[in-house]
């Protein structure tokens, strides 16, 4: 049974809030800014190449979308977490990998 919009908002809000808390360490240890505002999580860095990652819920299609490094990723709810079907990575694993690429470091465990 597909998730309702209310269920989607509850799960996506909780996921982004958890990530925001986990990413405090990234902001402290690397030249990065992490901000959760109006339900959208943004990670920005100036080094090494600079860039931005935007993580946002898309309620009409019940997906979390990530825009990062000139690519986009659409994650679906898989019962316990949001998952990118292209690789099978969960939201945390995918975002950790993308942040690593952004910062020029190994993937971050979230």
C-alpha positions as CSV (number, residue, x, y, z in Angstrom):
1,X,0.0,0.0,0.0
2,X,1.4,3.4,-1.0
3,X,2.2,5.9,1.8
4,X,-0.1,8.8,2.4
5,X,1.2,12.3,2.1
6,X,1.0,12.6,5.9
7,X,3.1,9.4,6.4
8,X,5.6,10.7,3.8
9,X,5.9,14.1,5.5
10,X,6.4,12.4,8.9
11,X,9.1,10.0,7.5
12,X,10.9,12.6,5.3
13,X,10.9,15.3,8.0
14,X,12.3,12.8,10.6
15,X,15.0,11.6,8.1
16,X,16.2,15.2,7.3
17,X,16.2,16.2,11.0
18,X,18.3,13.1,11.8
19,X,20.7,13.9,9.0
20,X,21.0,17.5,10.1
21,X,22.0,16.5,13.6
22,X,24.5,13.9,12.2
23,X,26.1,16.4,9.8
24,X,27.0,18.8,12.6
25,X,30.3,16.8,12.9
26,X,30.9,17.3,9.2
27,X,30.4,21.0,9.5
28,X,32.8,21.2,12.5
29,X,35.6,19.1,11.0
30,X,35.5,20.3,7.4
31,X,35.0,23.6,5.7
32,X,31.3,23.0,5.1
33,X,28.0,24.6,6.0
34,X,25.0,22.5,6.8
35,X,21.6,24.0,7.0
36,X,18.0,22.7,7.4
37,X,15.5,25.3,6.5
38,X,11.9,25.0,5.4
39,X,12.3,21.2,5.2
40,X,15.3,21.4,2.8
41,X,18.7,20.2,3.9
42,X,21.7,22.0,2.2
43,X,25.3,21.1,2.5
44,X,27.8,23.6,1.0
45,X,31.6,23.5,0.7
46,X,34.2,25.7,-0.9
47,X,37.1,23.1,-0.9
48,X,38.4,21.3,-2.8
49,X,36.2,22.1,-5.9
50,X,33.3,23.7,-4.1
51,X,29.7,22.9,-4.5
52,X,26.4,22.3,-3.0
53,X,24.2,19.3,-2.1
54,X,20.4,19.9,-1.7
55,X,18.2,17.3,-0.2
56,X,14.5,18.0,-0.4
57,X,11.2,16.1,0.0
58,X,8.9,15.9,-3.0
59,X,5.5,15.1,-1.5
60,X,3.4,14.7,-4.7
61,X,5.6,11.8,-5.8
62,X,6.5,10.6,-2.2
63,X,10.3,10.8,-2.9
64,X,13.3,12.5,-1.4
65,X,15.3,14.2,-4.1
66,X,19.0,15.0,-3.9
67,X,20.7,17.4,-6.2
68,X,24.5,17.0,-6.0
69,X,27.6,17.4,-8.2
70,X,25.6,18.1,-11.3
71,X,23.5,15.0,-10.8
72,X,20.1,14.2,-9.3
73,X,18.9,11.2,-7.3
74,X,15.3,10.3,-6.5
75,X,14.8,8.1,-3.5
76,X,11.7,6.0,-2.7
77,X,10.4,4.8,0.6
78,X,11.4,1.1,1.1
79,X,9.5,0.3,4.3
80,X,12.2,1.4,6.8
81,X,14.2,4.0,4.9
82,X,14.5,6.0,1.7
83,X,16.5,4.2,-1.0
84,X,18.0,5.1,-4.3
85,X,16.9,2.3,-6.7
86,X,19.8,3.0,-9.1
87,X,22.3,1.6,-6.6
88,X,20.2,0.3,-3.7
89,X,21.9,2.8,-1.3
90,X,19.9,4.2,1.6
91,X,19.6,7.9,2.0
92,X,22.3,7.9,4.7
93,X,24.8,5.8,2.6
94,X,24.2,7.8,-0.6
95,X,24.5,11.2,1.1
96,X,27.6,10.1,3.0
97,X,29.2,9.1,-0.4
98,X,28.2,12.3,-2.1
99,X,29.5,14.4,0.8
100,X,32.8,12.5,0.6
101,X,33.0,13.3,-3.1
102,X,32.1,17.0,-2.5
103,X,34.8,17.3,0.2
104,X,37.4,15.1,-1.5
105,X,37.5,12.6,1.3
106,X,36.3,9.0,1.8
107,X,32.6,8.5,2.2
108,X,31.2,9.6,5.5
109,X,29.3,7.2,7.7
110,X,25.9,8.7,8.6
